[in-house]
Amino acid sequence: MSEIRAISMMGRELRLRSDEPAEHLQALARYVDGKVQQVSGKKPDGADPHLLMVASLQLADEVFKLRAQQAELAAKLRSTSRSLLGRIPGSTDPRAPERDALAPAPQQGITVRS
């Protein structure tokens, strides 16, 4: 259930309703304050719309780059998983390479000869 949380942001108190813990919301506020400070070169002490817009663009840029990185990693994971499934004898994954069911599985690793 959402509750009213009070946090400090840009030198002001902000009250908002959220399910998130107050500590998490305050950490977000500190992060945004840090972005505004990067843009302005000083500690944020008010709501300059220009500074907020530039900081918002920087935050959006971070989100877009992280989403692209996440998508790239997910694609690599899918590719690696399919490759590994294709090496398992009797794999039933329809995306795995087809193999003759009666043919012996290729031997790899150490072979013991008598």
Helices and strands as residue ranges (DSSP letters): E 3-9, E 12-18, H 22-40, H 49-86
